[in-house]
Amino acid sequence: MRHREVDTVIDPQVAQEIEETLLADRLKYTRAQVEELAGMPPEKARRIWQTLGFPAPSDDEVAFTEGDVRALVEIDRLVEDGLVDEAGMLQLVRAVGQTMGRLASWVVDVWLPNAAARLPEDAEMSPETVQSILGLTDQLRPRFEGLLLQGWRRQLAAAGLRVTAASGDASGSGDLGVARLAVGFADIVSFTSLSRRMEGPALAEFVERFEAVTSETVADLGGRIVKTLGDEAFFVAPDPRAVAEIGLILADRHTADPDFPLVRVGLAYGEVVLRLGDVFGTPVNLAARLTAAAHRGTLLIDAPLAAELASAGYDITPLRPRHLQGLGRVRPYRLRRAPA
């Protein structure tokens, strides 16, 4: 299942060799042939290619492998066996396309510089050189695929536990996909102006440090990163105190570690909807608005979270009510550690 956006800048033969190297399979079928072998109607196959994030190749282009045939067959079986309906199948396909696309770019961004470091100092970074480096993925692929499979199983187990816990949560509605969670956003202060002053590699390292430290902090305290958006991280946890600790650690980090960006944090607590790996609901919107309203290096929380943390030993200060877009007048609370 290929993406042809690079064909205008590299030789087609080189492009095919790179694809076959990374796919570990030979390109030998046209779109019509792979659809016939999989027993799938053309319009359905086209929609799957597009949902994965790839344009459908022309009718006479040899662009597919045996692995593509097997993938289409297995996708169809998900529906035939009643494991998902057609809409659910497309949702899963879209998730695979988006997740694997980002993961593949991430792997290449990490792998290529390390592999290129093995080249002679006077070597030019030409398509042929890149092709040679990519050929080394025979060493990387089996090890990384093992990590990928185990990581998927671990994440699936964790997701199963979250759903089970949410379904038995007496404080929630009892509906599948609905839970009471503490949610939070951490936002880098003045990111736009910072990004203008940094060169590309320095900016990438800056953002990578923010994401890495945030992810590790959230994981250590039993939370989950829902998504990162470059200058912002969205995280959740079932334990309000865990989210409070995550927020405080991130807000205080710059003081002890100047290489970590100065952030502002907003937290909220309440009933949310869990859908396709994302989290929705009023607490999410409120936490985002509180983040935007927070001063640099500070942390704002909503009233329900303040009530949950009232006996936890924090310094919680009510602030004047303010208008938050889409939410009306809301009284935020500033959260700090209690004086020693």
KAJOFEN-V51869 format. One record per pair of residues at least 4 apart in sequence whose ideal C-beta (glycine too) atoms are under 8 Angstrom apart, sorted by sequence separation. I is the first residue (numbers start at 1). J is the second residue. D is the distance in whole Angstrom. If there is no record, write none. Layout:
BEGIN
I:J:D ; I:J:D
END
This chain:
BEGIN
6:10:6 ; 10:14:5 ; 11:15:7 ; 12:16:6 ; 13:17:6 ; 14:18:6 ; 15:19:6 ; 16:20:6 ; 17:21:6 ; 18:22:6 ; 19:23:6 ; 20:24:8 ; 23:27:8 ; 29:33:4 ; 30:34:7 ; 31:35:6 ; 32:36:6 ; 33:37:6 ; 34:38:6 ; 40:44:5 ; 41:45:7 ; 42:46:6 ; 43:47:7 ; 44:48:7 ; 45:49:7 ; 46:50:6 ; 47:51:6 ; 48:52:6 ; 50:54:7 ; 57:61:4 ; 64:68:4 ; 65:69:8 ; 66:70:6 ; 67:71:6 ; 68:72:7 ; 69:73:6 ; 70:74:6 ; 71:75:6 ; 72:76:6 ; 73:77:6 ; 74:78:7 ; 75:79:8 ; 76:80:6 ; 77:81:6 ; 79:83:8 ; 84:88:3 ; 85:89:7 ; 86:90:7 ; 87:91:7 ; 88:92:6 ; 89:93:6 ; 90:94:6 ; 91:95:6 ; 92:96:6 ; 93:97:6 ; 94:98:6 ; 95:99:6 ; 96:100:6 ; 97:101:6 ; 98:102:7 ; 99:103:6 ; 100:104:6 ; 101:105:7 ; 102:106:6 ; 103:107:6 ; 104:108:6 ; 105:109:6 ; 106:110:6 ; 107:111:6 ; 108:112:6 ; 109:113:8 ; 110:114:7 ; 111:115:6 ; 112:116:6 ; 113:117:7 ; 114:118:8 ; 119:123:4 ; 125:129:6 ; 126:130:7 ; 127:131:6 ; 128:132:7 ; 129:133:7 ; 130:134:6 ; 131:135:7 ; 132:136:8 ; 136:140:7 ; 137:141:5 ; 139:143:8 ; 140:144:5 ; 141:145:6 ; 142:146:7 ; 143:147:7 ; 144:148:6 ; 145:149:6 ; 146:150:6 ; 147:151:6 ; 148:152:6 ; 149:153:7 ; 150:154:6 ; 151:155:6 ; 152:156:6 ; 153:157:6 ; 154:158:6 ; 155:159:6 ; 156:160:6 ; 157:161:7 ; 158:162:7 ; 159:163:6 ; 160:164:6 ; 161:165:6 ; 162:166:6 ; 163:167:6 ; 164:168:7 ; 165:169:6 ; 174:178:8 ; 187:191:8 ; 190:194:6 ; 191:195:6 ; 192:196:7 ; 193:197:7 ; 194:198:6 ; 198:202:4 ; 199:203:7 ; 200:204:6 ; 201:205:6 ; 202:206:6 ; 203:207:6 ; 204:208:6 ; 205:209:6 ; 206:210:7 ; 207:211:6 ; 208:212:6 ; 209:213:6 ; 210:214:6 ; 211:215:6 ; 212:216:6 ; 213:217:6 ; 214:218:6 ; 215:219:6 ; 216:220:6 ; 217:221:7 ; 219:223:7 ; 228:232:7 ; 229:233:8 ; 238:242:8 ; 239:243:7 ; 240:244:6 ; 241:245:6 ; 242:246:6 ; 243:247:6 ; 244:248:6 ; 245:249:6 ; 246:250:6 ; 247:251:6 ; 248:252:6 ; 249:253:6 ; 252:256:7 ; 253:257:5 ; 254:258:6 ; 274:278:8 ; 275:279:8 ; 280:284:6 ; 281:285:7 ; 282:286:6 ; 283:287:6 ; 284:288:7 ; 285:289:6 ; 286:290:6 ; 287:291:6 ; 288:292:7 ; 289:293:6 ; 290:294:6 ; 294:298:5 ; 301:305:4 ; 302:306:7 ; 303:307:6 ; 304:308:7 ; 305:309:6 ; 306:310:7 ; 308:312:8 ; 324:328:7 ; 7:12:6 ; 10:15:5 ; 20:25:7 ; 29:34:4 ; 35:40:5 ; 40:45:5 ; 49:54:5 ; 50:55:7 ; 64:69:7 ; 78:83:5 ; 79:84:6 ; 84:89:5 ; 124:129:6 ; 125:130:7 ; 173:178:5 ; 198:203:4 ; 218:223:4 ; 219:224:8 ; 228:233:5 ; 229:234:8 ; 237:242:4 ; 274:279:6 ; 275:280:6 ; 279:284:6 ; 294:299:7 ; 301:306:6 ; 309:314:5 ; 323:328:7 ; 324:329:8 ; 20:26:6 ; 35:41:7 ; 49:55:7 ; 50:56:7 ; 57:63:4 ; 78:84:5 ; 79:85:7 ; 123:129:6 ; 166:172:6 ; 172:178:6 ; 188:194:7 ; 218:224:7 ; 219:225:8 ; 227:233:8 ; 228:234:7 ; 237:243:5 ; 254:260:5 ; 273:279:7 ; 294:300:5 ; 310:316:7 ; 323:329:6 ; 324:330:5 ; 20:27:6 ; 35:42:5 ; 38:45:7 ; 49:56:5 ; 79:86:6 ; 167:174:7 ; 172:179:5 ; 218:225:5 ; 227:234:5 ; 236:243:7 ; 253:260:5 ; 254:261:7 ; 272:279:5 ; 273:280:5 ; 293:300:6 ; 309:316:6 ; 322:329:7 ; 323:330:8 ; 7:15:6 ; 19:27:6 ; 29:37:7 ; 40:48:8 ; 84:92:7 ; 172:180:5 ; 195:203:6 ; 198:206:6 ; 225:233:6 ; 226:234:5 ; 235:243:7 ; 254:262:4 ; 272:280:6 ; 273:281:5 ; 301:309:7 ; 321:329:5 ; 322:330:7 ; 6:15:6 ; 116:125:7 ; 167:176:6 ; 171:180:5 ; 194:203:8 ; 225:234:7 ; 226:235:6 ; 237:246:7 ; 254:263:7 ; 272:281:4 ; 291:300:7 ; 321:330:6 ; 322:331:8 ; 32:42:7 ; 35:45:5 ; 46:56:5 ; 79:89:5 ; 119:129:7 ; 166:176:8 ; 169:179:6 ; 215:225:5 ; 225:235:5 ; 226:236:6 ; 253:263:8 ; 271:281:6 ; 290:300:4 ; 306:316:5 ; 321:331:4 ; 322:332:7 ; 16:27:6 ; 31:42:8 ; 34:45:7 ; 45:56:8 ; 78:89:5 ; 166:177:8 ; 169:180:6 ; 214:225:7 ; 224:235:7 ; 235:246:6 ; 270:281:7 ; 272:283:6 ; 290:301:7 ; 320:331:7 ; 166:178:7 ; 194:206:7 ; 223:235:5 ; 224:236:6 ; 251:263:6 ; 270:282:6 ; 271:283:7 ; 272:284:6 ; 290:302:7 ; 306:318:8 ; 319:331:7 ; 163:176:7 ; 166:179:4 ; 215:228:8 ; 223:236:6 ; 224:237:7 ; 250:263:5 ; 251:264:7 ; 270:283:4 ; 318:331:6 ; 319:332:5 ; 31:45:7 ; 75:89:6 ; 78:92:7 ; 119:133:8 ; 163:177:8 ; 165:179:8 ; 214:228:7 ; 223:237:4 ; 251:265:5 ; 269:283:6 ; 319:333:7 ; 31:46:8 ; 218:233:8 ; 222:237:6 ; 250:265:6 ; 268:283:4 ; 287:302:7 ; 301:316:8 ; 318:333:5 ; 319:334:6 ; 221:237:7 ; 222:238:8 ; 268:284:7 ; 286:302:5 ; 317:333:6 ; 2:19:6 ; 116:133:6 ; 162:179:8 ; 211:228:5 ; 218:235:5 ; 222:239:6 ; 316:333:5 ; 317:334:5 ; 75:93:7 ; 112:130:7 ; 115:133:4 ; 215:233:8 ; 247:265:4 ; 268:286:4 ; 316:334:7 ; 214:233:5 ; 218:237:8 ; 223:242:6 ; 268:287:4 ; 283:302:7 ; 300:319:8 ; 316:335:6 ; 317:336:8 ; 222:242:5 ; 223:243:6 ; 247:267:5 ; 266:286:8 ; 267:287:6 ; 315:335:7 ; 316:336:8 ; 112:133:6 ; 115:136:6 ; 210:231:8 ; 214:235:7 ; 221:242:5 ; 266:287:5 ; 283:304:8 ; 314:335:6 ; 315:336:4 ; 188:210:6 ; 211:233:7 ; 266:288:7 ; 268:290:7 ; 314:336:7 ; 315:337:7 ; 207:230:6 ; 210:233:8 ; 223:246:6 ; 244:267:7 ; 266:289:7 ; 267:290:7 ; 314:337:7 ; 315:338:5 ; 48:72:7 ; 207:231:7 ; 221:245:5 ; 243:267:6 ; 266:290:3 ; 314:338:6 ; 315:339:7 ; 2:27:8 ; 31:56:6 ; 221:246:5 ; 266:291:3 ; 313:338:5 ; 31:57:5 ; 111:137:7 ; 243:269:8 ; 265:291:6 ; 266:292:7 ; 309:335:7 ; 30:57:8 ; 31:58:8 ; 32:59:6 ; 45:72:6 ; 48:75:6 ; 264:291:6 ; 266:293:7 ; 306:333:4 ; 31:59:6 ; 186:214:6 ; 218:246:6 ; 221:249:8 ; 266:294:6 ; 302:330:7 ; 303:331:6 ; 305:333:8 ; 30:59:6 ; 111:140:6 ; 217:246:6 ; 240:269:5 ; 265:294:6 ; 293:322:7 ; 306:335:8 ; 30:60:6 ; 31:61:7 ; 34:64:4 ; 264:294:4 ; 302:332:7 ; 303:333:7 ; 30:61:6 ; 33:64:7 ; 38:69:5 ; 264:295:7 ; 293:324:7 ; 301:332:7 ; 302:333:7 ; 30:62:6 ; 31:63:7 ; 37:69:5 ; 40:72:5 ; 217:249:5 ; 264:296:6 ; 267:299:7 ; 269:301:8 ; 270:302:8 ; 300:332:4 ; 301:333:5 ; 29:62:7 ; 30:63:7 ; 31:64:7 ; 107:140:8 ; 217:250:6 ; 264:297:7 ; 265:298:7 ; 266:299:8 ; 267:300:7 ; 268:301:7 ; 269:302:7 ; 300:333:7 ; 301:334:8 ; 28:62:6 ; 29:63:8 ; 30:64:7 ; 34:68:5 ; 38:72:4 ; 39:73:8 ; 262:296:5 ; 263:297:7 ; 264:298:6 ; 265:299:4 ; 266:300:5 ; 267:301:5 ; 268:302:4 ; 270:304:5 ; 290:324:7 ; 300:334:6 ; 301:335:5 ; 27:62:5 ; 29:64:4 ; 34:69:5 ; 38:73:5 ; 262:297:6 ; 264:299:8 ; 265:300:7 ; 266:301:7 ; 267:302:7 ; 269:304:5 ; 289:324:4 ; 299:334:7 ; 300:335:7 ; 27:63:6 ; 28:64:8 ; 29:65:7 ; 40:76:6 ; 214:250:6 ; 236:272:8 ; 268:304:7 ; 269:305:4 ; 289:325:6 ; 298:334:6 ; 299:335:5 ; 27:64:7 ; 28:65:7 ; 35:72:8 ; 39:76:7 ; 107:144:7 ; 213:250:8 ; 268:305:6 ; 289:326:7 ; 299:336:7 ; 27:65:6 ; 28:66:8 ; 34:72:7 ; 38:76:7 ; 267:305:6 ; 286:324:7 ; 289:327:6 ; 26:65:6 ; 29:68:7 ; 51:90:5 ; 191:230:8 ; 269:308:6 ; 293:332:7 ; 25:65:4 ; 29:69:7 ; 191:231:4 ; 213:253:7 ; 290:330:8 ; 25:66:6 ; 52:93:6 ; 285:326:6 ; 286:327:6 ; 289:330:8 ; 23:65:6 ; 25:67:5 ; 48:90:8 ; 51:93:5 ; 52:94:8 ; 255:297:8 ; 285:327:7 ; 290:332:6 ; 47:90:7 ; 51:94:5 ; 54:97:8 ; 188:231:4 ; 236:279:6 ; 254:297:7 ; 23:67:7 ; 52:96:7 ; 53:97:4 ; 187:231:6 ; 188:232:7 ; 286:330:7 ; 48:93:6 ; 52:97:4 ; 53:98:7 ; 103:148:8 ; 187:232:5 ; 234:279:8 ; 252:297:8 ; 282:327:8 ; 51:97:6 ; 186:232:7 ; 251:297:6 ; 185:232:6 ; 186:233:5 ; 213:260:6 ; 251:298:6 ; 1:49:6 ; 53:101:6 ; 185:233:7 ; 251:299:5 ; 185:234:5 ; 186:235:8 ; 3:53:7 ; 184:234:8 ; 185:235:8 ; 209:259:6 ; 210:260:7 ; 234:284:8 ; 1:52:6 ; 3:54:5 ; 4:55:7 ; 183:234:7 ; 184:235:5 ; 209:260:6 ; 210:261:5 ; 226:277:7 ; 227:278:7 ; 248:299:6 ; 2:54:6 ; 3:55:7 ; 183:235:7 ; 184:236:7 ; 209:261:8 ; 226:278:6 ; 247:299:5 ; 1:54:5 ; 4:57:7 ; 183:236:5 ; 210:263:8 ; 226:279:5 ; 182:236:7 ; 247:301:8 ; 2:57:7 ; 181:236:5 ; 182:237:6 ; 206:261:7 ; 181:237:7 ; 182:238:7 ; 181:238:6 ; 182:239:7 ; 244:301:7 ; 180:238:8 ; 182:240:4 ; 179:238:7 ; 184:243:5 ; 232:291:8 ; 182:242:7 ; 183:243:7 ; 2:63:5 ; 182:243:4 ; 186:247:7 ; 244:305:7 ; 2:64:8 ; 162:224:8 ; 182:244:8 ; 184:246:6 ; 243:305:8 ; 1:64:7 ; 184:247:5 ; 186:250:5 ; 186:251:8 ; 240:305:6 ; 244:309:6 ; 158:224:8 ; 1:68:6 ; 194:261:8 ; 241:308:8 ; 240:308:4 ; 241:309:7 ; 244:312:7 ; 267:335:7 ; 169:238:8 ; 240:309:6 ; 1:71:7 ; 191:261:8 ; 244:314:7 ; 241:312:5 ; 189:261:7 ; 190:262:8 ; 165:238:7 ; 188:261:5 ; 189:262:5 ; 188:262:7 ; 189:263:6 ; 188:263:6 ; 189:264:6 ; 187:263:6 ; 186:263:5 ; 187:264:5 ; 186:264:8 ; 187:265:8 ; 186:265:5 ; 187:266:8 ; 185:265:7 ; 184:265:6 ; 185:266:5 ; 184:266:7 ; 184:267:4 ; 183:267:7 ; 184:268:8 ; 182:267:6 ; 183:268:6 ; 182:268:7 ; 183:269:7 ; 182:269:5 ; 248:335:7 ; 181:269:7 ; 247:335:7 ; 248:336:8 ; 180:269:7 ; 181:270:8 ; 183:272:7 ; 248:337:6 ; 180:270:6 ; 180:271:5 ; 181:272:5 ; 244:335:6 ; 179:271:7 ; 180:272:8 ; 178:271:6 ; 179:272:6 ; 178:272:7 ; 178:273:6 ; 179:274:6 ; 177:273:6 ; 178:274:7 ; 183:279:6 ; 177:274:5 ; 173:271:7 ; 177:275:6 ; 181:279:7 ; 172:271:6 ; 183:283:5 ; 183:284:5 ; 181:283:7 ; 185:287:5 ; 184:287:6 ; 185:288:5 ; 183:287:5 ; 187:291:5 ; 186:291:8 ; 187:292:8 ; 185:291:4 ; 190:296:8 ; 189:296:4 ; 166:274:7 ; 189:297:8 ; 21:131:7 ; 163:274:8 ; 18:130:8 ; 22:134:6 ; 162:274:8 ; 14:127:5 ; 18:131:5 ; 21:134:6 ; 14:128:7 ; 17:131:6 ; 21:135:5 ; 24:138:8 ; 22:137:6 ; 11:127:7 ; 18:134:6 ; 21:137:7 ; 10:127:5 ; 14:131:6 ; 24:141:7 ; 182:305:6 ; 182:308:8 ; 95:276:7 ; 95:277:7 ; 91:276:6
END
